[in-house]
Structures are given as C-alpha cells and as structure tokens.
C-alpha cells in the first residue's frame, strides 16, 4: 500500500502542439493510502488514460508518478504491484475459476497453501465458492466480471486496486450488490481503491473523494456534497445532478444583478466581485429552485413550457428570457399549467456564480439582498 | 396459425440445382461406376461390392495410404507450429504489418504446378540454388534418385507453399484478441510463455481448427506439386493417394476400382476431419476432469 502522487501530462501524439492534442493536460493529484477514489467524467475525458498511467500500462509523456515518494514512472505494473480490473471481463478461458483467481499469486510464486486460503476467502466474498472448479469459459458475463474483480483483489499487499468501469456489463440489481461488496471490501482490507466511471451515482456512492474530469482536465476534486453544492467549474454543475445545474446569463447593473431582463438585489459581500466581473453566469440546481408568490425577493417570472411527472417530483421546464430553466417541484403542490407565468426563486444560499467556466466566489457566501442572514 | 407459403421453394431451387450439378450428380456417377464393370460404352455388368473388396486388398494402395497419412501428419506437425511462430513474430501495426502480410501471402498466389516447377529447378544440383548449394556443401542430395530426399523435398515444398496460410489465419486470430487481455496479463504478472499458453493459444483455437482441417484435407489430397516435382518417384516414394487414383482411373482406365477407392478416400477424409474437429473442440473447453464429482 502506498500514497500515490501524480504530477504529469500525457499525449498519445509524439509532438503535441495545442491543448486538444493532449489526452491529459498537466495535473497534480494525490491519492492517500487506503482512500476510496472515483474518477468521473464522460467518455474520452482521459480518465482511463489516467488510470493506465497509475498502473503503469501507459507511460506519461511528461512528469512523474510517485509511490510513497519513490519515482515509479518507468516501472512496470508488476514492479508497482498494482491490481487493475477492466471494463470488460478478462478471464483465462482454459482455466477453472479457482485457477483464474490464483493466477496473479502463482505468477509471483506465493506458497500453495497461502494461495488456497486467499482464493477461498476472495471466492467467498464474491460468492463464487460454488463455482471454483468450473471452467471460467462457460460462465455468464457477470460471473466472469466477478472473477476479474477477484483477481484484482486476491493479492493483499497491492499498492492500489484500480477499476476501469468494472460494472458496465453487470445487470442493474447486481450492480448495487457488487458496489456494496466493493465498499465492504474496502472497509475490510483498507486498500487504496481508484474507480473510473461515467456514472455519477456510482462515483458518488462508492468514493470518499470524486475527481471530476473533462477533456483531459481534472476540474474538481471533492466529496459528493462539495460537488453537488459548490461546483467549482460549470462542467461539474452540468455533469453532476439530474438534471444538471441551471446556468442563466446575468450581468451587473447599477447596484443589482440583471437576470433575464429582471433586476435582483444582491448582498454587498458579493457586489464587489460581481461588479468587477460585469457579465457572468448564475448557477442554481433544479433541486433548489422553488416556486414563490409574484414579486418575491430573488425570484424571476418565467413561462412554463413543459411539466413532467417523474414519479417523486414535478420536473418543470420554463423559459426565462433566452434560457430554459429546470426545477424539481414537490408533487404535493399543484403542477403549474403549460404556458402560465410563474415566479421561481433563483437567488438563495445555494446559488453560485461563474465567470467563464470557473466559479467566481468561494463557497459559503450568502448571495441574497441586505437583511438576509449570512 | 401462420399461413404456409410454398413459394419459398422457388428461392431455394437455384442453390439446389447448383449443388446437384456440382456435387451430388458427380458423386452419384462415382457411386454408379463403383458397383459396375464397364466393359465398353454400351456393355456394363453390375458387380456389387467386388471392386471395394479388391481395392481393400490392394497392397500398393495400402502403402500409398500409409505414405499419405505420414505425409499429412508431417505437414500438420511442421506447418501448424511454424505458422503460429510466424504469426507471433509478425508486426502488429503500421506499414511493417502490411509489408509482412504481402510478403507472407506471396507463395499462396503462385499456381500449384508452378510451385512444383519452381522447386524442381530449385532442387537441381546443376542449376538449382538449393541443389547446387547442397552439393557445394558436400551433401549428397538428389530428389530424383533418393527416396528420402524426394519425400523431404515434397514436404519442404508444401511447408513453403502453405505455412503462410496457417500464419495468416493465426495472425487474424491474434489481432482479434482485445488489448485488455494483454493488459490484464501484465497486471497479473504473467510471463511471456503464460501469455501464449493462457491467452493467445486459447483465443486462436477457432482459427487453428480451420487451419488444421484445411491443411489436413489439402495435404491429404495433394496431387499437382509432387506430380510436377517428382512424378511420384523415385519408385513409389512420393506417389500419394490422388496420384495413385489418377493412375488407376486415367492411366489404366480401371474406372470401377478407381471409383470404389474414391468413395473410400472420401470417407477416410470425412472420418479423420470428424475426429480432428471433435478432438479440437474438446481441448480447452471441456470442464476439467473430476469437477463433476465435487
């Protein structure tokens, strides 16, 4: 087990010229020993590349990978003592389940009786005990993926276990079960786990710390709550949450902000920063948009364009000027009619402000007008 | 209930006619010959299984069959491992891969009688590169005079001609293995041999099966190349089954025994292919012994 420090950039091209030539833009990151991490982002954002760099399958074109301070950049996966589980199940077809699980140990010359106990333990954890003597080739996809997981977990002295979207091929109900299993295993074995996924639910439930990535860049590292409440980058707001954060163009005008042609007074603590920014984006999660009476403070009049019953809430889409605003409204309240004008409160403790893609104001500042508590 | 539409038969008809004319009718003709004695174009006698009995007792045929079996097994024993080795050493990507593919496929493009001619000249002690080189080295080599030399020359020629087919099939099999397998093997700390034994070989099983069957059938029916190279000699050293059969049917006009033997020949190939196929199906897929008892 080890602390992993990254300070690197990577391009698959031999002569990268611009940012888009890089699979990973320069980044610095640390993974603490025994932590559970998730790398979250859409396809092609560089998360698998990052994982392969940590495991040693890919050598970064610039920078270094350190394990407990020792430079591992040029070392092989075996020397790094890393375990990795891939998106699609990799099993050795001609071997039995038990031999598959034992393979990483045998290759390292572990004593036979030690192998037997480890394989038995892992098989029990993953509920494979009944199939140990079967040939792996005949198993279903989810059982095969359990074998892959088992091979990743069978060594107890690994520096870290890396998962590359390991539950893609698994049925939804088993997904929950396996994810819970992984969490249990994490608590039990105290291994460093790094988990790549494009599924926010998977990332947020699995990991203590989530790294959100887009276009070769790690835009925010934080807990589930931090990512939800205070996205530091518009991509995070947009990517996390369902639906993602609303972004409404706004600008500073004569002591207040103007949103969709409507003036909203603002707390003085924010006024300076926002007046300096001039034009910016107001971000608010659909969960925090509430319906109010006409003319309420921090609220906008909007025209309802769509109302959907999602089962546990109304999903409202409404036009505020040029922007479509989404809100999750309580099912207990009556659904507004399509075409009607309603007032939605967009300014509150959960509002965020963005200049370009970056958050303008650090977390925790109350953005409402004077008089509201901070 | 579904409506029954008999019109579909018309769609099958062309294929049916093609197969009938290309396979079924010629085969039935052979069956016809095998049970009759054709004395002249308009005189024939039904002889039952007499030709079959005669062919079974034919000593010359027994030795030809034995020669043929030995040759085919030798072909498999050399070409399959060599083809795998060649495929493993071929570059996987880039222009080198294309160049290697073209180079390897070259011998497959040469007509069979030309292959025979090439080797006939190649092996000559006076003007052939191989023959002259061996003579210069002091090796007493003559494919026309020495039975072993002739047999080996035919084998080497076949290896030269057809190993590329095995290599190309294996190469295709190798390229279809997802990268994740190699990555997983690196993570698991597998040796180069373990990667071959547990990943590449099992994943090549399908194409290897095709390669083994093709090479077995083709080599078992080999005719043109030895015919051009050695004419079956010296003596009968390289007279394989096809050539023996042709001699009987065309040379001596013994249509009856030749037809009877053709059918036996066909059944032998079918049987051996069946055995090979089933054996290769079982290898590597059956549950390990003892598993069912636990």
Interface residues (C-beta under 8 A of the other chain):
Chain A: X52 X55 X57 X76 X77 X78 X82 X83 X84 X86 X87 X88 X90 X92 X93 X94 X95 X96 X103 X104 X107 X108 X133 X134 X135 X137 X138 X148 X151 X152
Chain B: X178 X180 X181 X183 X184 X186 X187 X188 X189 X190 X191 X194 X198 X199 X202 X203 X284 X285 X286 X287 X288 X290 X291 X294
